[in-house]
Amino acid sequence: MNTTKSSKLFAEAQLHMPGGVNSPVRAFNSVGRDPLYIASAAGAKMRDADGNEFIDYIGSWGPMIVGHAHPRVIRAIQEAAESGTSFGASNEKEIALAKLIKKFVPSVEIVRMVNSGTEATMSAMRLARGFTGRDKIIKFEGCYHGHGDSFLIKAGSGVATLGLPDSPGVTKSTAADTLTARYNDIESVYELVESNKGAVAAIFIEPVGGNMGCVPARKEFLQALRDLCDAEKILLIFDEVMTGFRLAKGGAQELYGIAPDLTTFGKIIGGGLPVGAYGGRAEIMKMIAPSGPVYQAGTLSGNPLAMTAGLETLKIIEETNDFYAKLEEKSAYLENGMKDLLKKANLNYTINRVGSMFTLFLWMRTWLILIRQKLRIRRNLQIISIRCSNRAFICRRRSLRRVLFRIAHSEEDLDATLAAFEKSL
């Protein structure tokens, strides 16, 4: 490993950056090797600094639903860059992207652009507190809503991979305002609301948990949350940073037929560039400055390049016939192929899939079971080991995250992946 260019780059990076990376999810500690350094990507393939080609199922952790370096997206970014990369002022693309988001997601009446999913959830939390005049929020074990202090309580994603149930640096007073319920367990929510009567501003949830593996909420659970929030004047906030524009044009809320009060977005709406957004009911969103007293700002919010990339990505989705049907077909093809191979190998593993998101588990389905049994993360199937003479590589770095398909995956890619999967079994 130490003779590769990626390993040499990593050795140098460790001299200049914490752990050698700018995000802990890029480290490969949990799978016992050095991280890869990616040199280029196109469609469903990535090439590392050593010239190895991989079939990618990360998609930059979600944004690349139309494929890496899509010609239309690249061309649009190039044209926008020729007019300037940042203005610190308003630009027309902000309006166009806002209109398209509202068209795709009917529950969003007004939307504010920010620079990341973390910014979106942090801003939505402040807005919920300002609108309701209450301090506490409820989140769910295993759901990850970015690295804001209030959300790093029993979070999924990289926090779980590193074995950290919480995070040093989060004050006790901050943690005290975050109440944690059990996913798909409405009774645990009822108990928290009752014991904190009139103090809960919002309930945050990933309607399909993607940071503890793909774990879908039950529809009756989400409906019970909707009814509870209506009765108790609590805001229901869907974190669709991952599921937004991935599971359907209108995200998970379209699939479930349940409208939240606020929704947070990211990833796909930036087309691979840094972006986030939050939006919802007009009466709530009008509390945001300058139309209201809840302050939130950002130097690069509505950046013309990010707006252009996101707008072009959503246009491709809108203009492609049966986009989500095609994505479903590819996803189901790989899922069914893997199930057949597992059956052939007499392995009773679990595959959770919702649309173009899926995770394979050895024997557990939920974050709650993971915590109670104190299973080590590496005891899940580490899909990074699935490779076959460089013919296929499912580029996964942590078992608690999900596989993400894109429209660019070809049948040849999927067959090569299945061949590699069979060999690994």
N, C-alpha and C positions, 0 to 999 in steps of 0.2 A: 504493500500500500504506500510506503514512504517514498517509492521511486516515481510515483505518478506526479504529473504537473499539479493536479488538484491538491495533493498532499503537501507539495512544496509551497503552493500558494497559501494553504491553511497554516503552515508553520510560520510563514511571514505575517499573516493576518493576526495571529495570536500576539504578536509584539505590539500591535497598534489598536486592537479592538477587544472589548470584553469577550473572552472565550473565542476570539477570532471571528465573530459574526456580529451582524447588526440586528439580528433577531434570533432568540434562542431556538425557534423552530427550524432554523437552518443548520443547526448542529446535528451531528449523527451519533451523539453519545449513547443514546438508548439502543442503537443497533451495532455498537462496537466498531465503528470505522470513521475515517475522516469524511467530511462533507465533500460533495461534488461541487466543482466550479463550472457553471454553465457558460458556454461561449456563444451559443446561438440557439434559436428555436424557430420552427415553422410548422404550421398545421398542428399535428398531434405528436411531433417529434422534437426532441431536444438533443443537442450535441454538447459534450463537456469539453474542458480544456485539453483533454487527452485525445479527443477525436472520437470518443465512443458515442454511438447514437442510441437513444432510448425512446421507447413509447411512453409518453407522459400522461399520467392520470392525476396530476396535481392541478395543472392549468394555472400556475401562479397562485395556488390556494383558492381558485374559483373564478377569477375574472375572464379567463380565456375561453369562454363558451363557444365562440365562433372559430377558435383555433389561434395559435401563435402567429403573429406577424401577418394577419389577414391583409391582403393587398389593399382593400378599400379603407381599412382603418389606418394602415401605414400612410397611404396617399393623403388621407384627410389630415393626419397629424403633420405631415410634411408641409402641406399647403398652409395650415394654420401657423406653423412655426415661422414661416416666411414673413408673417405679419407681426411677429413678436411672441415671446414665450410667456410673458406675464405683464399685466398692466396695473395691478393694484386698483383697478376700477372695473366698472361693469362692462360686460360684452354680450353680444347678441346670442351667442351659443348657450349662455345660461338660461335664457328664456326658452329656447328651443328644446333643451333637455328637460327642463321643468315641465313643459307642456306634454312631452312624450311620457314622462314618468306618471303624470296625472292620468293620461289616457290609458296606460297599462294597468294602473292601480287605482280604482275608483274611490277607495277610502281616503286617498291623499287629495285634499283640496288645496293645500298650500305646502310648498316644499322649500327647505333651506339647504343649500349645498355647503359641505364642509370638506375636509381633506382625508378622512379615514373613517372606517367603521367605529373605531374607538371614540373619535370626536363625535360621531353621530349619536352613540348611546349615551355618552357623558352629557351632551347637550339636551337630549330628550329627557334625561333624568332631572336636570336642572329646570327644564321647562315644566315637567310634571309637578315638581315641588312648588314652583312659582304659581302655577295655575290652581293647584289644590290648597296651597297654604299648609301642606303637611310635609314631614321630613323623611319618613321611612319608605323603603322600597322592598318588594319581595322579588327574589330571583330563585332559580331552581338549581339543585345540585347537578353539576356536570355541564350546565350551560355557560358558555363563555361569551361575554359581551365587551371584549376589549380589555385593555390593561388599566382602565380607570380604577382608582382606589376602591370605590364602592362596589366594584364588580369582582374583585379578586378574592372572593369568599367562596370556597368550595367550587372553584371554576374548573371547566374542562380545558381542552386544548393543551398548550405547552406547559401550563401550570401543573396539570396532572402528570404529564410525561416526566417532568423534573422531580416528581414526587412531593410537590409543595401543595398542601391543601389550601393554604392562604399565601400571602406574600409579606416578608419583612418590609417595613416602611409604611404599611397601612396602619393608621392609628386606631386605637381601641374605640375612640369616639366615632370615627368613620364606620368601622365595622359594626358598631352597635345599631346603626341605622339601616343596615342590610340584613333582612330576614330571609332565611333560606328554607325553601319548601322542597318536597320530593316530587320529582317529575312524574306526571300522570297519576298523582295521588291528591285528589281534590280535598280530602279530609285534612291533609297537612296544611293546606292553604286556609281552609275554614278556621283551623285552630289558631293560625298566626293572625288572621284578621280579627278574630274575636278577642284575642289577648292584647291586641294593639288597636282597639276600637277607635276609629276617627283619626288614626295617625299614619295610615298607609297612603302614600301619594300614587304609587303605580306598581303594577305587576309586570315584570319583564320576562319574556319567554322566547326561546327559539321554537317556533311551531314544529319544526323538524330539527331535533338536536343534531348538529353536525360536528360538534367538538368533543363528543364522548363516543364517537362512532355515529353512524346514522341511526338515530332513535326517534321515530315519529311519535308525536303526541296523538292520543286518541281523540277523535272528534268530540265525543261526549265530554271529555276533560276540558277541551278548549271552550266548548259551549258553556260549561259550568263556570269557567273563569269569566266569560263574557257576562253571564247573568249576575255573578257575584260583584263584578266591577260596577255594573249598572246599579245594583241595589245599594252598594256602599260608597258610590261616587268616587271610585278608584279608577285611574286610567289604565287601560290594558294596552301594553306596548309590545308589538311583535318585532323581534330582532330578525330582520330578513336580509341582513348583510350577506349571508351565504345563499339563502333560498330565493331571494328576490330575483325575478327574471330568469331563474334557473329551473324551477319546477313547473312554472307556467308563466305566461306574460304577467299575470297579476300575483305571482309568487305563491307561497303556501296558503295565504288567505283566500286565494281564488280556489284552490283545491278543496279547502275545508268549508268554504262558504261562510266564513266568520270574519267580520270586519273589526280590526282593532281601532283604538283611538289615535294612536301614533304608530308609525312604522319607521325603522331605521334601515338604511341601505348602504351598500358599498360594493366593492369588487366589480361586478359586471358593469355597473353604470359608469365605470372609469375606463373600460376597455383595456385594462392593464396599467393605467396611470393612477397615481394617488388620488382617491376621491372617496367621499361619503356623502350621505344626505339623510335628512329626517323630515317627515311630513305627516300630515293627518288633518283632523278636523280644523276648519278655519278659525273657529272661536278660540281654540287652543294655540294654534300657530301664530295668531295675531298678538300673542303675549310676548313674542320675540322682538327685541330691538331691531329697527327703530320704530316699529309700529306698537311696541309694548315695552314694559319695564324689565323683562328678563334679558340680561345681556349675554350675547355670544357673538364673536367676531373671528375673522381669520384672514391673514394677509393673502394667502393663496386660494381661499375659497372661491369657487367658480373659475378656476384657472382655465384659460382658453384652450390649452392643449388637452387637459383632462376632460373638459366639456365636449370637445370635438371627438375624442376617442370614444367616450361613452355614448354620445349621440349617434355616431356611425355604427357602433355595435348594436344598439337598440333598433336602428333602422334596418340592419341586416336581418335581425330576428323578425321584425315586422314584415319584411318584404320576401322572406323565404317561405315558400309554400310548405305547410305542415311542419314547421320547424320543430315543434315539441313532439310531434308524432314520430318524426325521424330520430330525434334524440332518445325517445322511449324505446324505439325499435333496437337501436344500438345497445342501449343499456340492458334491455331484456335479453338480447342475444348473448352477451357476456355472462350475465347472471345465470341463465339457464345452462350455458356451457359449463360453468364452474360447478353448478349443482350436479350435473351429470357426472363430472369427474370426481366429485366428492363421494357420490353414491357408489361409483365404481370402486373407489378406494376404501369403502366402508367407514367413512369419516362423517360423523353426525355433527357437522359444524353448522353455524347459523349465518345466513346472509340477510341482512336488513337492507332493503332498497326502497327508496322513494324517488321515482323519476330518474334523473341522471346522477343521483347520489347513492352510494352504497358502501357498506362495510362488512367484512367477513370476520366473525368472532369464533373463537374456539368453543366456548360453551356459555358465554354470558351475553346478556342483551342490554342491560341497563347500568348506568352509573351507580345506582344504589347497590346492586349486587357486587359490583367491583369494589366499592368501599367496604361493604360488610365482610367480604371474604378476603379482603386485603391482598388481592391478586397483584402480582407484579405486572407492570405494563408489558414487559417483553414476553409474558406468557400468552398474550394474544398473538395471533399469527403476524409475524413481521414480514409484511409483503415485500419489503425491500429485498428479501432473499430470493424472490421469484425471478429468475432469469435463466436464460438458456443460450449459451454461446453468443451473447450479444444480439440474439435475434429479437428478444423482447425484454422489456424491463418495466415493471409496474413501479413507477417512481414514487414510493411512499416512504416517509421517514419515521412515522410513528403510527402504532397500531390503533390508537384511539381516534385517528382522523379518518375521513371518508375518501373513497375513490370518487373522482369527478370526471364525468364524460364530457365530450364536446362534439359538436357536429362534424368536426374534422376527422374523427376516428374512422378509419376505413375497415371494411370486412377483413382485409388482410392483416391490419393491426390487431383486430380482435382475435383472429385465428392464431396469430403468433403469440399473443398473450395467453391464450388457452393452452397452447403447446408448452409454453414456459411454466404455466401453472401446473400442468399434469406432471412435468418433470420434477418440479419442486415437491409435489405430494409424495 
